[in-house]
Amino acid sequence: MGMLFAACAPALAEQQQVAAPPAAMPTSKVSRFSHDFHVNKVGFGCADCHNSLFEQAGGSAKAAGDFTMSSFEKGKYCGTCHDGLTAFAATDQGSCARCHGSGMKPPKKKSR
């Protein structure tokens, strides 16, 4: 885990200097991800995330069935770096639009 934290460390300094990522590639129907931002602005290399946090094949995290906000909160996938200390917290209410775009709406409450 120490090596992984070291890989995320540049993001903390960078997030204070760089605005939210510009256009990003769709990761799923509800979220987006910018390889350009993470590689060219933050300075990560492919091996910083692949194959430790994410498999190389696109969509493999979603296919695993646990690419969820709950997993992020537990420090998996994006939540490894986006924990509120290393980079903005993926699960922080104020961060929704950074990953989901400006059209993000709060989830509907499930009726009991």
FIKOLZA-1660 file (N, C-alpha, C; in steps of 0.1 Angstrom, whole numbers, plus 5000, padded with zeros to 4 digits):
% residues 112
   i   px   py   pz ch aa at
   1 5008 4988 5000  A  M  N
   1 5000 5000 5000  A  M CA
   1 5009 5012 5000  A  M  C
   2 5021 5012 5006  A  G  N
   2 5029 5023 5006  A  G CA
   2 5034 5028 4993  A  G  C
   3 5036 5018 4984  A  M  N
   3 5040 5021 4970  A  M CA
   3 5029 5028 4963  A  M  C
   4 5017 5023 4965  A  L  N
   4 5005 5029 4959  A  L CA
   4 5003 5043 4964  A  L  C
   5 5005 5046 4976  A  F  N
   5 5003 5059 4982  A  F CA
   5 5014 5068 4975  A  F  C
   6 5026 5063 4973  A  A  N
   6 5036 5071 4967  A  A CA
   6 5032 5074 4952  A  A  C
   7 5025 5065 4946  A  A  N
   7 5021 5068 4932  A  A CA
   7 5010 5079 4932  A  A  C
   8 5002 5080 4942  A  C  N
   8 4992 5090 4943  A  C CA
   8 4996 5103 4948  A  C  C
   9 5008 5104 4955  A  A  N
   9 5012 5116 4961  A  A CA
   9 5013 5128 4952  A  A  C
  10 5017 5127 4940  A  P  N
  10 5018 5139 4931  A  P CA
  10 5004 5145 4929  A  P  C
  11 4994 5137 4930  A  A  N
  11 4980 5143 4928  A  A CA
  11 4976 5153 4938  A  A  C
  12 4981 5152 4950  A  L  N
  12 4977 5162 4961  A  L CA
  12 4982 5175 4957  A  L  C
  13 4994 5177 4954  A  A  N
  13 5000 5189 4950  A  A CA
  13 4994 5195 4937  A  A  C
  14 4992 5186 4928  A  E  N
  14 4986 5189 4915  A  E CA
  14 4972 5194 4915  A  E  C
  15 4964 5188 4924  A  Q  N
  15 4950 5192 4924  A  Q CA
  15 4948 5206 4929  A  Q  C
  16 4957 5211 4936  A  Q  N
  16 4956 5225 4941  A  Q CA
  16 4960 5235 4930  A  Q  C
  17 4967 5230 4920  A  Q  N
  17 4972 5239 4909  A  Q CA
  17 4964 5238 4896  A  Q  C
  18 4957 5227 4894  A  V  N
  18 4950 5224 4882  A  V CA
  18 4935 5223 4884  A  V  C
  19 4928 5230 4876  A  A  N
  19 4913 5230 4877  A  A CA
  19 4908 5216 4874  A  A  C
  20 4895 5214 4876  A  A  N
  20 4889 5201 4873  A  A CA
  20 4892 5197 4859  A  A  C
  21 4893 5184 4856  A  P  N
  21 4897 5179 4843  A  P CA
  21 4887 5185 4832  A  P  C
  22 4893 5187 4820  A  P  N
  22 4884 5191 4809  A  P CA
  22 4876 5179 4804  A  P  C
  23 4872 5180 4792  A  A  N
  23 4865 5169 4786  A  A CA
  23 4871 5156 4789  A  A  C
  24 4863 5146 4792  A  A  N
  24 4869 5133 4796  A  A CA
  24 4862 5122 4788  A  A  C
  25 4868 5111 4788  A  M  N
  25 4862 5100 4781  A  M CA
  25 4852 5093 4789  A  M  C
  26 4841 5089 4784  A  P  N
  26 4831 5082 4792  A  P CA
  26 4836 5069 4798  A  P  C
  27 4835 5067 4810  A  T  N
  27 4838 5055 4817  A  T CA
  27 4827 5046 4818  A  T  C
  28 4815 5051 4820  A  S  N
  28 4803 5044 4820  A  S CA
  28 4792 5054 4816  A  S  C
  29 4779 5049 4818  A  K  N
  29 4768 5058 4814  A  K CA
  29 4767 5070 4824  A  K  C
  30 4773 5068 4836  A  V  N
  30 4771 5078 4846  A  V CA
  30 4784 5085 4851  A  V  C
  31 4795 5081 4846  A  S  N
  31 4808 5087 4850  A  S CA
  31 4817 5089 4839  A  S  C
  32 4828 5097 4841  A  R  N
  32 4838 5100 4831  A  R CA
  32 4851 5099 4837  A  R  C
  33 4861 5097 4829  A  F  N
  33 4875 5097 4833  A  F CA
  33 4884 5103 4823  A  F  C
  34 4894 5110 4827  A  S  N
  34 4903 5116 4817  A  S CA
  34 4917 5111 4819  A  S  C
  35 4921 5102 4810  A  H  N
  35 4935 5097 4810  A  H CA
  35 4944 5109 4808  A  H  C
  36 4941 5118 4799  A  D  N
  36 4949 5129 4796  A  D CA
  36 4952 5137 4809  A  D  C
  37 4943 5140 4817  A  F  N
  37 4945 5147 4829  A  F CA
  37 4954 5140 4839  A  F  C
  38 4951 5127 4841  A  H  N
  38 4959 5119 4851  A  H CA
  38 4973 5116 4846  A  H  C
  39 4975 5115 4833  A  V  N
  39 4988 5112 4827  A  V CA
  39 4996 5125 4825  A  V  C
  40 4990 5134 4818  A  N  N
  40 4998 5146 4814  A  N CA
  40 4998 5158 4824  A  N  C
  41 4987 5159 4832  A  K  N
  41 4987 5170 4842  A  K CA
  41 4992 5165 4855  A  K  C
  42 4988 5153 4860  A  V  N
  42 4992 5148 4873  A  V CA
  42 5006 5141 4872  A  V  C
  43 5008 5134 4861  A  G  N
  43 5021 5128 4858  A  G CA
  43 5021 5113 4861  A  G  C
  44 5010 5106 4862  A  F  N
  44 5010 5092 4864  A  F CA
  44 5014 5085 4851  A  F  C
  45 5020 5073 4852  A  G  N
  45 5022 5064 4841  A  G CA
  45 5012 5053 4841  A  G  C
  46 5011 5045 4831  A  C  N
  46 5002 5035 4830  A  C CA
  46 5003 5025 4842  A  C  C
  47 5015 5021 4845  A  A  N
  47 5017 5012 4856  A  A CA
  47 5013 5017 4870  A  A  C
  48 5011 5030 4871  A  D  N
  48 5007 5035 4884  A  D CA
  48 4993 5030 4888  A  D  C
  49 4984 5027 4878  A  C  N
  49 4971 5022 4880  A  C CA
  49 4968 5008 4875  A  C  C
  50 4975 5005 4863  A  H  N
  50 4973 4992 4857  A  H CA
  50 4985 4984 4860  A  H  C
  51 4983 4972 4864  A  N  N
  51 4972 4963 4867  A  N CA
  51 4970 4962 4882  A  N  C
  52 4974 4972 4890  A  S  N
  52 4971 4971 4904  A  S CA
  52 4958 4975 4908  A  S  C
  53 4953 4987 4904  A  L  N
  53 4940 4992 4907  A  L CA
  53 4930 4988 4897  A  L  C
  54 4934 4988 4884  A  F  N
  54 4925 4986 4873  A  F CA
  54 4932 4976 4864  A  F  C
  55 4924 4967 4858  A  E  N
  55 4929 4958 4848  A  E CA
  55 4931 4967 4835  A  E  C
  56 4940 4963 4826  A  Q  N
  56 4943 4970 4814  A  Q CA
  56 4931 4972 4805  A  Q  C
  57 4923 4961 4804  A  A  N
  57 4911 4961 4795  A  A CA
  57 4901 4971 4800  A  A  C
  58 4896 4980 4791  A  G  N
  58 4886 4989 4794  A  G CA
  58 4873 4982 4798  A  G  C
  59 4866 4987 4808  A  G  N
  59 4854 4981 4813  A  G CA
  59 4855 4969 4822  A  G  C
  60 4867 4965 4826  A  S  N
  60 4869 4954 4834  A  S CA
  60 4865 4956 4849  A  S  C
  61 4866 4969 4854  A  A  N
  61 4862 4972 4867  A  A CA
  61 4847 4971 4868  A  A  C
  62 4840 4977 4858  A  K  N
  62 4825 4976 4857  A  K CA
  62 4821 4962 4856  A  K  C
  63 4828 4954 4848  A  A  N
  63 4824 4940 4846  A  A CA
  63 4825 4932 4859  A  A  C
  64 4835 4936 4868  A  A  N
  64 4837 4929 4881  A  A CA
  64 4824 4930 4890  A  A  C
  65 4816 4940 4887  A  G  N
  65 4804 4942 4895  A  G CA
  65 4805 4950 4908  A  G  C
  66 4817 4955 4910  A  D  N
  66 4819 4963 4923  A  D CA
  66 4825 4977 4920  A  D  C
  67 4823 4982 4908  A  F  N
  67 4828 4995 4905  A  F CA
  67 4817 5005 4910  A  F  C
  68 4816 5007 4923  A  T  N
  68 4806 5015 4929  A  T CA
  68 4811 5025 4939  A  T  C
  69 4803 5034 4943  A  M  N
  69 4807 5045 4952  A  M CA
  69 4811 5038 4966  A  M  C
  70 4804 5027 4969  A  S  N
  70 4807 5020 4981  A  S CA
  70 4822 5014 4981  A  S  C
  71 4826 5009 4969  A  S  N
  71 4839 5004 4968  A  S CA
  71 4849 5016 4969  A  S  C
  72 4846 5027 4963  A  F  N
  72 4855 5039 4964  A  F CA
  72 4857 5043 4978  A  F  C
  73 4846 5043 4986  A  E  N
  73 4846 5047 5000  A  E CA
  73 4855 5037 5008  A  E  C
  74 4856 5025 5003  A  K  N
  74 4865 5015 5010  A  K CA
  74 4879 5016 5005  A  K  C
  75 4882 5025 4996  A  G  N
  75 4896 5027 4991  A  G CA
  75 4899 5018 4979  A  G  C
  76 4889 5013 4972  A  K  N
  76 4892 5005 4960  A  K CA
  76 4890 5014 4947  A  K  C
  77 4896 5010 4937  A  Y  N
  77 4896 5017 4924  A  Y CA
  77 4900 5032 4926  A  Y  C
  78 4891 5041 4921  A  C  N
  78 4894 5055 4922  A  C CA
  78 4896 5060 4937  A  C  C
  79 4889 5053 4946  A  G  N
  79 4890 5057 4960  A  G CA
  79 4904 5055 4966  A  G  C
  80 4913 5048 4959  A  T  N
  80 4926 5046 4964  A  T CA
  80 4933 5059 4966  A  T  C
  81 4932 5068 4956  A  C  N
  81 4938 5081 4956  A  C CA
  81 4928 5092 4960  A  C  C
  82 4915 5090 4955  A  H  N
  82 4905 5100 4958  A  H CA
  82 4898 5097 4971  A  H  C
  83 4907 5100 4982  A  D  N
  83 4902 5097 4995  A  D CA
  83 4900 5109 5004  A  D  C
  84 4902 5121 4998  A  G  N
  84 4901 5133 5005  A  G CA
  84 4914 5138 5011  A  G  C
  85 4924 5130 5011  A  L  N
  85 4937 5134 5016  A  L CA
  85 4947 5135 5004  A  L  C
  86 4947 5125 4996  A  T  N
  86 4957 5124 4985  A  T CA
  86 4951 5133 4974  A  T  C
  87 4939 5131 4971  A  A  N
  87 4932 5139 4960  A  A CA
  87 4917 5141 4965  A  A  C
  88 4909 5149 4958  A  F  N
  88 4896 5151 4963  A  F CA
  88 4889 5138 4966  A  F  C
  89 4880 5138 4975  A  A  N
  89 4873 5126 4979  A  A CA
  89 4862 5122 4969  A  A  C
  90 4863 5111 4963  A  A  N
  90 4853 5106 4953  A  A CA
  90 4839 5106 4959  A  A  C
  91 4838 5103 4972  A  T  N
  91 4825 5102 4979  A  T CA
  91 4820 5114 4985  A  T  C
  92 4827 5125 4984  A  D  N
  92 4823 5138 4990  A  D CA
  92 4811 5144 4981  A  D  C
  93 4801 5148 4988  A  Q  N
  93 4789 5153 4981  A  Q CA
  93 4792 5164 4971  A  Q  C
  94 4802 5173 4975  A  G  N
  94 4806 5184 4966  A  G CA
  94 4814 5180 4954  A  G  C
  95 4818 5168 4953  A  S  N
  95 4826 5163 4942  A  S CA
  95 4819 5156 4931  A  S  C
  96 4806 5155 4932  A  C  N
  96 4798 5147 4923  A  C CA
  96 4800 5151 4908  A  C  C
  97 4800 5164 4906  A  A  N
  97 4801 5169 4892  A  A CA
  97 4814 5167 4886  A  A  C
  98 4825 5165 4894  A  R  N
  98 4838 5163 4889  A  R CA
  98 4839 5150 4881  A  R  C
  99 4832 5140 4885  A  C  N
  99 4832 5127 4879  A  C CA
  99 4820 5124 4870  A  C  C
 100 4808 5130 4874  A  H  N
 100 4796 5127 4868  A  H CA
 100 4791 5138 4858  A  H  C
 101 4798 5150 4858  A  G  N
 101 4795 5161 4849  A  G CA
 101 4785 5170 4856  A  G  C
 102 4782 5181 4849  A  S  N
 102 4773 5191 4855  A  S CA
 102 4759 5187 4855  A  S  C
 103 4755 5177 4848  A  G  N
 103 4741 5173 4848  A  G CA
 103 4738 5163 4859  A  G  C
 104 4747 5161 4868  A  M  N
 104 4745 5151 4879  A  M CA
 104 4734 5155 4888  A  M  C
 105 4725 5146 4890  A  K  N
 105 4713 5148 4899  A  K CA
 105 4715 5139 4911  A  K  C
 106 4710 5143 4923  A  P  N
 106 4711 5134 4934  A  P CA
 106 4703 5121 4932  A  P  C
 107 4708 5110 4937  A  P  N
 107 4701 5098 4935  A  P CA
 107 4687 5098 4941  A  P  C
 108 4678 5091 4935  A  K  N
 108 4664 5091 4941  A  K CA
 108 4665 5081 4953  A  K  C
 109 4657 5085 4963  A  K  N
 109 4656 5077 4975  A  K CA
 109 4647 5065 4971  A  K  C
 110 4652 5054 4976  A  K  N
 110 4644 5041 4974  A  K CA
 110 4632 5042 4983  A  K  C
 111 4620 5039 4978  A  S  N
 111 4609 5038 4987  A  S CA
 111 4609 5025 4994  A  S  C
 112 4604 5025 5006  A  R  N
 112 4604 5013 5014  A  R CA
 112 4592 5005 5013  A  R  C
% end
